[in-house]
Structures are given as structure tokens and as C-alpha cells.
Amino acid sequence: MLTFFLILFILSCIILILSVLLQSGRGGIGEIFGGSGEHALFGGTGAKGFIVKATIGAAAVFMATSLILSVIYSRQARFRPVPQVPAGPVAPSGGATEGATIPVPVEAR
């Protein structure tokens, strides 16, 4: 179920980005890639109605999946076991053992 919502979330992100960039008006990517061709594909009014509906739908799916994923992840974090701390003293990590002698430098003659 988590995988389904993650895939839906990523697809809605991609669709939302593309639909916002394809909207005409303020120099979007639709005008860069020949935005005048939308009249031939979508009719005389162009794709304004379709792109606006796609943007609204993608935004709604994006918001819903964001909320659902946040609830799922917060529930998983709540039931995750707490790591156990060792009860006794821990040996130093330098490799030293009890009773080890420290080497003393010998003076040169």
C-alpha cells in the first residue's frame, strides 16, 4: 500500500509540474516548444480547459497523497522499537585490554 501511494505521489508531482509549465500566458514551456500547435490538437480554444483541469486534478491528488503518506510514516515511526542501550560498561574502542603495559622509550647511548 505504501508503494502504491509513493508511485501515485511521484506521478502526480510529474503531472503537476508539466501541466503548470504547459500553461500559456507568461512564457511557459508550452510557448518554447511551439505552443501554437495546441489549437490543431485540442480545437479552436486550445488546451486551456484541459490543462487547467489536469493541473487542478494533479494538485488534489498531490495534496491527498502527501497527507496520506505523512500519516503512514508517522504511524510507522510511532511503533518502531527503541534501540536498547547496553547495561554494563563498554570496553574502549582503541583495542586496549586490562593489564596492558605502555611501552617506554629507551634512551639512546
Backbone hydrogen bonds in HBPLUS format (Angstrom, degrees):
<---DONOR---> <-ACCEPTOR-->    atom                        ^
c    i                          cat <-CA-CA->   ^        H-A-AA   ^      H-
h    n   atom  resd res      DA  || num        DHA   H-A  angle D-A-AA Bond
n    s   type  num  typ     dist DA aas  dist angle  dist       angle   num
A0005-PHE N   A0001-MET O   3.13 MM   4  6.44 162.2  2.16 150.1 153.4     1
A0006-LEU N   A0002-LEU O   2.93 MM   4  6.17 152.1  2.01 148.5 157.0     2
A0007-ILE N   A0003-THR O   2.95 MM   4  6.14 161.7  1.98 151.7 155.8     3
A0008-LEU N   A0004-PHE O   2.94 MM   4  6.14 161.8  1.97 149.0 154.7     4
A0009-PHE N   A0005-PHE O   2.84 MM   4  5.90 149.5  1.94 139.6 148.2     5
A0010-ILE N   A0006-LEU O   2.96 MM   4  6.20 161.3  2.00 149.3 153.3     6
A0011-LEU N   A0007-ILE O   2.94 MM   4  6.13 164.2  1.97 152.0 156.6     7
A0012-SER N   A0008-LEU O   2.95 MM   4  6.06 156.4  2.00 143.2 150.0     8
A0013-CYS N   A0009-PHE O   2.98 MM   4  6.22 147.0  2.09 142.8 152.0     9
A0014-ILE N   A0010-ILE O   3.04 MM   4  6.34 162.1  2.07 150.9 154.6    10
A0015-ILE N   A0011-LEU O   2.91 MM   4  6.13 168.7  1.93 154.7 157.9    11
A0016-LEU N   A0012-SER O   2.87 MM   4  5.86 154.9  1.93 141.1 148.6    12
A0017-ILE N   A0013-CYS O   2.95 MM   4  6.14 161.8  1.98 150.8 155.3    13
A0018-LEU N   A0014-ILE O   2.98 MM   4  6.19 171.5  1.98 154.3 156.7    14
A0019-SER N   A0015-ILE O   2.85 MM   4  5.91 159.9  1.89 148.1 154.2    15
A0020-VAL N   A0016-LEU O   3.05 MM   4  6.11 152.8  2.13 144.2 150.7    16
A0021-LEU N   A0017-ILE O   3.01 MM   4  6.21 160.3  2.05 149.2 155.1    17
A0022-LEU N   A0018-LEU O   2.88 MM   4  5.98 141.8  2.03 144.9 154.9    18
A0023-GLN N   A0020-VAL O   3.41 MM   3  5.53 152.4  2.49  99.6 107.2    19
A0029-ILE N   A0021-LEU O   2.88 MM   8  5.29 121.7  2.23 131.4 146.0    20
A0031-GLU N   A0028-GLY O   3.22 MM   3  5.77 139.0  2.39 110.1 118.1    21
A0033-PHE N   A0029-ILE O   3.12 MM   4  6.32 157.7  2.18 149.7 153.3    22
A0035-GLY N   A0030-GLY O   2.62 MM   5  4.63  90.3  2.41 133.4 149.5    23
A0037-GLY N   A0034-GLY O   3.21 MM   3  6.05 171.3  2.22 125.3 127.7    24
A0038-GLU N   A0035-GLY O   3.38 MM   3  5.94 170.7  2.39 113.8 116.5    25
A0042-PHE N   A0038-GLU O   2.84 MM   4  5.74 171.5  1.85 152.6 155.5    26
A0043-GLY N   A0039-HIS O   3.11 MM   4  5.03 129.2  2.38 122.7 128.9    27
A0046-GLY N   A0043-GLY O   3.21 MM   3  5.43 151.9  2.30 104.3 112.8    28
A0051-ILE N   A0047-ALA O   2.79 MM   4  5.83 171.1  1.80 164.3 166.9    29
A0052-VAL N   A0048-LYS O   3.01 MM   4  5.99 157.7  2.06 144.4 150.7    30
A0053-LYS N   A0049-GLY O   3.08 MM   4  6.21 158.0  2.13 142.3 148.3    31
A0054-ALA N   A0050-PHE O   2.86 MM   4  6.08 154.0  1.93 147.8 155.7    32
A0055-THR N   A0051-ILE O   2.88 MM   4  6.04 150.5  1.97 143.5 151.3    33
A0056-ILE N   A0052-VAL O   2.99 MM   4  6.23 161.2  2.03 148.8 153.4    34
A0057-GLY N   A0053-LYS O   2.91 MM   4  6.05 164.0  1.93 148.4 153.3    35
A0058-ALA N   A0054-ALA O   2.89 MM   4  5.95 161.0  1.92 144.0 149.7    36
A0059-ALA N   A0055-THR O   2.92 MM   4  6.02 152.5  2.00 143.9 151.8    37
A0060-ALA N   A0056-ILE O   2.97 MM   4  6.19 154.7  2.04 146.8 153.4    38
A0061-VAL N   A0057-GLY O   2.98 MM   4  6.23 163.2  2.01 151.2 155.5    39
A0062-PHE N   A0058-ALA O   2.86 MM   4  5.92 155.0  1.92 142.6 150.4    40
A0063-MET N   A0059-ALA O   2.97 MM   4  6.15 162.2  2.00 147.7 151.5    41
A0064-ALA N   A0060-ALA O   3.00 MM   4  6.17 165.5  2.02 149.5 153.8    42
A0065-THR N   A0061-VAL O   2.89 MM   4  6.00 168.9  1.91 152.9 156.2    43
A0066-SER N   A0062-PHE O   2.96 MM   4  6.02 146.9  2.07 141.7 151.2    44
A0067-LEU N   A0063-MET O   3.07 MM   4  6.33 161.6  2.11 150.7 154.1    45
A0068-ILE N   A0064-ALA O   2.96 MM   4  6.19 164.3  1.98 151.8 156.7    46
A0069-LEU N   A0065-THR O   2.88 MM   4  5.89 164.4  1.90 145.3 149.8    47
A0070-SER N   A0066-SER O   3.02 MM   4  6.16 151.9  2.11 142.9 150.6    48
A0071-VAL N   A0067-LEU O   3.05 MM   4  6.29 153.6  2.12 147.9 154.5    49
A0072-ILE N   A0068-ILE O   2.96 MM   4  6.21 162.0  1.99 151.5 156.6    50
A0073-TYR N   A0069-LEU O   2.94 MM   4  6.06 168.5  1.95 150.1 153.1    51
A0074-SER N   A0070-SER O   2.99 MM   4  6.03 149.3  2.09 138.3 146.9    52
A0075-ARG N   A0071-VAL O   3.02 MM   4  6.20 153.3  2.09 147.3 153.9    53
A0076-GLN N   A0072-ILE O   3.06 MM   4  6.32 152.0  2.14 146.0 153.9    54
A0077-ALA N   A0073-TYR O   3.05 MM   4  6.20 153.8  2.12 142.7 149.2    55
A0078-ARG N   A0074-SER O   3.10 MM   4  6.20 142.6  2.25 137.6 147.0    56
A0079-PHE N   A0075-ARG O   3.35 MM   4  6.53 150.4  2.44 144.5 149.6    57
